[in-house]
Amino acid sequence: MKSAANIAFRNLNRQKKRSFLLGGAIAFGVMIVTLINGFAGAFSANVAENFSHLMAGHIFISGAEKSATGGEEIAVIRDDAALAAAIEASGIDASYVTRRSEFSGTLIFEGKKIRTNVSGVELDRELYLRERLMLKEGSWEAMSDPQAIILSEKIAAKLDAQVGDRILVQMKTVTGQNNVGELVLAGISHDAGIFGQMFSYAALPYVNELLGLAPGEYQSMGILLPALKQTEPAGDRLYAALSESVSVFERGKKDENGAMTPFQKLISEQSKEEWRGVRYRMFTINEALAQIQQIVSALDTAAGVILVVLFVIIMVGISNTFSMVMFERIREIGTMRAIGVQRGGVRSMFLFEALFLALGGAVAGILAALVVMGGISLIDFGMDSPAFLILKNGHMSFFLPPLRALLNIGVIAALTLLAVASPAEKAARLEPAEALRTQK
């Protein structure tokens, strides 16, 4: 007597068209879910990597200062010798150490106004910025002007400003005093999509002058690592080294209600503390972009919902199909029962058919998704694409954790077996004599 698995495989092979249609439906559902999972898997890493270059680091240290009498906090790093020593003591592998200052100000040109953040950068150190920030107009050489600024296409369009125009800026110094400066538009970068207004760059010395900082002072240090995956281990080691040499705010606090990201919680808690003198806060790109993780979680949740919805629909079709299969084979089942096949054997035969369909469809769906991913990843959208922040060097990228793929296969197999459980049970309960008398 052949085993239930062999009979199930023979039955599927005998009805090739039906098996192909059912397996194809499963494969389509798996392919869609796998594409969403693959996109979500690479989404946060791509955004974090691109932001780390635009923000000049994977790990950041910012300085804060309060006078002996209290008062407002001043964002400044006046002497970074202790910070440099802590970096060396931590043993982290830093590709670049950058220094930046930043202000939020209002740009004014011919009666038009727009508010934006302006980062003061050391272009001689941040050469990699040129690889991430593609200019549509102007040139990097024009940034040699001490008052030069690079604006995104979106900001320049709202101001109706052209390369070479002189733009006024209104902002506040680190001590809260109103100040006015003049900037020269040296370059216009390609639009960064929804983040277009976040990135404007000027020379660090002039930004410091506008902020009221002395030469050599700045507001934040960025540490760029060779790879994003090194961020958290390196961050832990650096925080430990900093804690031994300088006064540093506590990091890693989480909001129990989930209303704030770890970085927002960090700032919120620090604003409530009473302190004097100089303190530093350290955070990582992952903490600063914690909301990106929330987007990834939402995508994963959406993939799970789509998986369930698709397979509820597919399960109905599979269940109806196997009910019809049971009726078509009713005399065959009666014969099998008459020659000694037990109910468990009949039940197993149907369940094995469902399992083979599920596994075959799931594997085919994952392979189809991998082919689609590979094809899409070959398309060069360019570094000037509005979606470049979610791209990897101008290309779409995907990452599917093996455990996620195995979990999807497990869910599909379970749902398919559940769909066939009722028809399989009915087939197993058929009495041999009654089944043999049945006319199809």
C-alpha positions in Angstrom: 0.0 0.0 0.0 1.4 3.4 -1.0 1.9 5.9 1.7 -0.5 8.9 2.0 2.2 11.3 0.9 2.9 9.3 -2.3 -0.9 9.1 -3.1 -1.2 12.9 -2.4 1.6 13.7 -4.7 0.1 11.4 -7.4 -3.3 13.1 -7.1 -1.7 16.6 -7.4 0.2 15.5 -10.5 -2.9 13.9 -12.0 -4.8 17.3 -11.8 -2.0 19.5 -13.0 -4.2 22.4 -14.1 -6.1 22.6 -10.8 -2.8 22.2 -8.8 -1.2 24.9 -10.8 -4.1 27.4 -10.2 -4.2 26.7 -6.5 -0.4 26.8 -6.1 -0.3 30.0 -8.3 -2.8 31.7 -6.0 -0.7 30.9 -3.0 2.5 32.0 -4.8 1.0 35.3 -5.8 0.1 36.1 -2.1 3.5 35.1 -0.9 5.2 37.2 -3.6 3.3 40.3 -2.6 4.0 39.9 1.1 7.7 39.0 0.5 8.1 42.2 -1.6 6.7 44.3 1.2 8.8 42.5 3.8 11.9 42.9 1.6 11.3 46.6 1.1 10.6 47.2 4.8 13.8 45.3 5.7 16.0 47.7 3.7 14.0 50.8 4.2 15.2 51.9 7.6 18.8 50.9 6.9 18.8 53.0 3.6 17.2 56.0 5.3 19.6 55.8 8.3 22.7 55.5 6.0 21.7 58.4 3.8 20.8 60.5 6.8 24.1 59.6 8.5 26.0 61.2 5.5 23.8 64.2 5.3 23.9 64.7 9.1 27.7 63.8 9.1 27.7 60.8 11.4 26.3 57.6 12.9 27.0 58.8 16.5 26.6 62.4 17.6 27.8 64.4 20.6 26.4 67.8 21.3 27.5 70.3 24.0 25.3 72.2 26.5 26.3 74.9 28.8 24.7 76.7 31.7 26.2 79.5 33.8 26.6 79.2 37.6 23.4 81.3 38.1 21.4 79.0 35.8 19.5 80.6 32.9 19.0 79.3 29.4 21.0 76.4 28.0 23.6 77.3 25.4 24.3 74.8 22.7 28.1 74.9 22.3 31.3 72.8 22.4 34.2 75.1 23.3 36.9 72.5 23.9 36.7 69.0 22.5 40.0 67.6 23.8 38.1 65.4 26.4 35.7 64.2 23.7 38.6 63.3 21.3 40.3 61.4 24.2 37.0 59.5 24.9 36.7 58.5 21.3 40.3 57.1 21.4 39.7 55.4 24.7 36.5 53.7 23.4 38.5 52.0 20.6 35.7 52.6 18.1 36.7 52.7 14.4 35.8 56.2 13.2 36.1 56.9 9.5 35.5 60.6 10.0 35.0 63.0 12.9 33.1 66.1 11.8 32.1 69.3 13.5 29.0 71.3 12.8 26.8 74.1 14.0 23.2 74.7 13.0 20.5 77.3 13.3 16.8 77.6 12.3 16.3 80.8 10.5 14.1 82.7 8.0 15.5 83.2 4.5 14.4 86.4 2.8 14.7 87.2 -0.9 12.8 89.9 -2.8 9.9 89.8 -0.4 9.6 86.1 -0.2 10.3 84.2 3.0 10.8 80.7 4.1 12.0 79.1 7.3 14.7 76.4 7.2 17.6 74.8 9.1 21.1 75.8 8.0 24.0 73.5 8.9 27.5 74.9 9.1 29.9 72.3 7.6 33.6 71.8 7.1 33.6 71.0 3.4 37.3 70.1 3.5 36.5 67.3 5.9 33.0 66.2 4.7 34.1 65.3 1.1 31.6 62.4 1.2 28.7 64.9 1.4 29.3 65.6 -2.3 28.4 62.0 -3.0 25.1 62.2 -1.3 24.1 65.8 -2.1 23.8 66.1 -5.8 23.7 69.7 -7.2 21.2 70.6 -9.9 22.8 74.1 -10.4 25.9 75.8 -9.2 29.1 74.1 -8.1 31.0 72.9 -5.0 33.8 75.2 -5.9 31.6 78.2 -5.4 31.3 77.1 -1.7 34.8 78.7 -1.3 32.9 82.0 -0.7 32.8 82.4 3.1 29.1 83.3 2.9 28.0 80.7 0.4 25.0 78.5 1.0 23.5 75.4 -0.8 19.7 75.2 -0.8 17.5 72.4 -1.9 15.5 72.8 -5.2 12.3 73.2 -3.2 13.5 76.0 -1.0 15.2 77.9 -4.0 11.9 77.6 -6.0 9.8 79.0 -3.1 12.2 82.0 -2.9 12.5 82.2 -6.7 16.3 82.6 -6.1 19.0 81.7 -8.7 22.6 80.8 -8.2 24.6 83.9 -7.4 21.7 85.7 -5.7 22.3 87.2 -2.2 19.8 86.1 0.4 19.2 87.7 3.8 18.7 85.4 6.8 17.1 86.2 10.2 18.0 84.0 13.1 18.9 84.0 16.8 22.3 83.6 18.3 23.0 80.9 20.9 22.2 83.4 23.6 18.8 84.2 22.1 19.7 87.6 20.5 18.2 88.4 17.1 20.8 88.5 14.3 20.8 89.1 10.5 23.2 87.9 7.9 23.7 87.7 4.2 24.3 84.5 2.2 25.2 83.9 -1.4 23.4 81.1 -3.2 26.3 78.9 -4.5 24.3 75.8 -5.4 20.9 74.2 -5.6 20.6 70.6 -4.7 18.1 68.1 -6.2 14.9 67.8 -4.2 15.1 65.3 -1.4 11.3 64.6 -1.5 9.4 65.2 1.8 12.7 66.1 3.5 13.6 68.8 0.9 13.4 71.6 3.4 15.6 69.9 6.0 18.9 70.3 4.3 20.7 73.6 3.7 24.5 73.9 4.0 26.8 76.9 4.6 30.4 77.3 5.7 31.0 76.5 9.4 33.0 79.7 10.2 30.2 82.0 9.0 27.4 80.0 10.7 29.4 80.2 13.9 29.8 84.0 13.4 26.0 84.3 13.0 25.4 82.2 16.1 27.8 84.3 18.1 30.4 81.5 18.6 34.1 82.1 18.7 36.5 80.6 16.1 37.1 77.0 16.9 33.8 76.5 18.7 30.9 74.5 17.4 27.7 72.8 18.5 27.9 69.1 17.6 30.4 66.4 16.8 29.6 63.7 14.3 31.3 60.3 14.2 31.0 58.5 10.9 31.6 54.7 11.1 32.6 52.3 8.3 29.1 50.6 8.5 25.7 51.3 10.0 25.6 48.0 11.8 28.5 49.1 14.0 26.4 52.1 15.4 24.9 50.6 18.5 27.9 48.7 19.8 30.2 51.6 19.1 27.7 54.0 20.7 27.6 51.9 23.9 31.4 51.9 24.2 31.7 55.6 23.5 29.0 56.5 26.1 30.9 54.4 28.7 34.1 56.2 27.9 32.4 59.7 28.0 30.8 58.9 31.3 34.3 58.4 32.8 35.7 61.7 31.6 32.9 64.3 31.2 29.4 65.0 32.5 27.0 63.4 30.1 23.2 63.1 30.1 21.7 59.7 30.6 20.7 58.0 27.3 18.5 55.1 26.4 15.4 56.1 28.2 12.1 55.0 26.7 8.6 56.4 26.9 6.4 53.9 28.7 3.3 55.3 26.8 5.1 55.0 23.5 4.1 58.6 22.6 7.8 59.7 22.2 10.8 58.2 20.5 13.9 57.5 22.6 15.5 60.7 21.3 12.4 62.8 22.1 12.3 61.2 25.6 16.0 62.0 26.1 15.5 65.7 25.3 12.3 65.8 27.4 13.9 64.4 30.5 17.0 66.6 30.1 14.9 69.7 30.0 13.5 68.9 33.5 16.9 68.4 35.1 18.7 71.0 37.2 22.3 71.3 36.4 25.2 73.9 36.0 28.4 74.0 34.0 29.0 71.9 30.8 27.3 68.7 29.9 27.1 66.6 26.8 24.5 64.5 25.2 25.3 61.5 23.0 22.8 59.8 20.7 23.0 57.6 17.6 21.4 57.9 14.2 19.1 55.1 15.1 17.8 57.0 18.1 17.4 60.2 16.1 15.4 58.3 13.4 13.4 56.1 15.7 10.3 57.2 13.9 11.6 55.4 10.8 11.5 52.2 12.8 7.8 52.9 13.5 7.3 53.2 9.7 9.0 49.9 9.3 6.8 48.3 12.0 3.8 49.7 10.2 4.9 48.2 6.9 5.5 44.8 8.6 2.0 45.1 10.2 0.5 45.9 6.8 2.3 42.9 5.3 0.9 40.7 8.0 -2.6 42.1 7.4 -2.3 41.6 3.6 -1.1 38.1 4.2 -4.1 37.2 6.3 -6.6 38.9 4.0 -5.1 37.3 0.9 -5.1 33.9 2.5 -8.6 34.2 3.9 -9.7 34.7 0.3 -7.4 31.9 -0.9 -8.5 29.6 1.9 -12.2 29.9 0.8 -11.2 28.9 -2.7 -9.0 26.0 -1.4 -11.7 24.8 0.9 -14.4 24.8 -1.8 -11.9 23.2 -4.3 -11.1 20.3 -1.9 -14.8 19.8 -1.1 -15.4 19.3 -4.8 -12.3 17.0 -5.0 -13.7 14.9 -2.2 -17.0 14.5 -4.1 -15.1 13.6 -7.3 -13.1 11.0 -5.6 -15.9 9.6 -3.4 -15.9 6.1 -5.1 -12.1 6.1 -5.0 -12.2 6.9 -1.3 -14.8 4.1 -0.8 -12.5 1.6 -2.6 -9.5 2.6 -0.4 -11.6 2.3 2.7 -12.9 -1.1 1.5 -9.4 -2.5 1.1 -8.3 -1.5 4.5 -7.2 2.1 4.5 -8.1 3.7 7.8 -9.8 7.1 8.3 -6.5 8.6 9.3 -4.9 7.5 6.0 -7.7 9.2 4.0 -7.4 12.3 6.1 -3.6 12.4 5.8 -3.9 12.1 2.0 -5.9 15.3 1.8 -3.7 17.1 4.3 -0.5 16.1 2.4 -2.0 17.5 -0.8 -2.7 20.8 0.9 0.8 20.8 2.5 2.5 20.2 -0.8 0.4 22.9 -2.4 1.3 25.4 0.4 5.0 24.6 0.3 5.3 24.6 -3.5 3.3 27.8 -3.8 5.3 29.5 -1.0 8.7 28.6 -2.4 7.6 29.7 -5.9 6.3 32.9 -4.5 9.5 33.7 -2.7 11.6 32.8 -5.8 9.3 35.1 -7.9 9.7 37.9 -5.3 13.5 37.5 -5.4 13.5 37.7 -9.2 11.4 40.9 -9.0 13.6 42.3 -6.3 16.7 41.6 -8.4 15.2 43.2 -11.4 14.1 46.4 -9.6 17.4 46.7 -7.8 19.2 46.9 -11.2 17.3 50.1 -12.1 19.4 53.2 -11.5 17.1 55.9 -10.2 20.1 58.2 -9.7 21.3 60.1 -6.6 19.2 63.1 -7.8 16.0 61.1 -7.4 13.4 62.7 -5.1 13.3 59.3 -3.3 17.0 59.1 -2.9 16.8 58.9 0.9 15.2 55.5 0.7 17.6 54.3 -2.0 21.0 52.7 -1.7 23.4 54.5 -4.0 20.5 55.4 -6.3 19.1 51.9 -6.4 16.2 50.2 -4.7 17.4 47.6 -2.3 15.6 44.8 -0.4 16.4 42.7 2.6 14.4 39.7 3.6 15.4 38.1 7.0 15.5 34.3 6.6 13.4 33.9 9.7 10.7 36.2 8.3 10.6 34.0 5.1 10.3 30.9 7.2 7.6 32.4 9.3 5.6 33.3 6.3 5.9 29.8 4.9 4.8 28.4 8.3 1.8 30.7 8.4 0.8 29.8 4.9 1.1 26.1 5.6 -1.0 26.4 8.7 -3.7 28.4 7.0 -3.8 26.0 4.0 -4.1 23.0 6.3 -6.8 24.7 8.2 -8.7 25.4 5.0 -8.5 21.7 4.0 -9.2 20.3 7.5 -13.0 20.2 7.1 -13.1 18.5 3.6 -10.4 16.1 4.8 -12.5 15.2 7.9 -15.6 14.6 5.8 -13.7 12.4 3.5 -12.3 10.4 6.4 -15.8 9.8 7.9 -17.2 8.3 4.7 -18.5 4.8 5.1 -17.0 2.4 2.5 -20.4 0.9 1.4 -22.1 4.3 1.2 -19.2 5.8 -0.8 -19.2 2.9 -3.3 -23.0 3.3 -3.9 -22.7 7.0 -4.5 -23.2 8.0 -8.2 -21.3 11.1 -9.3 
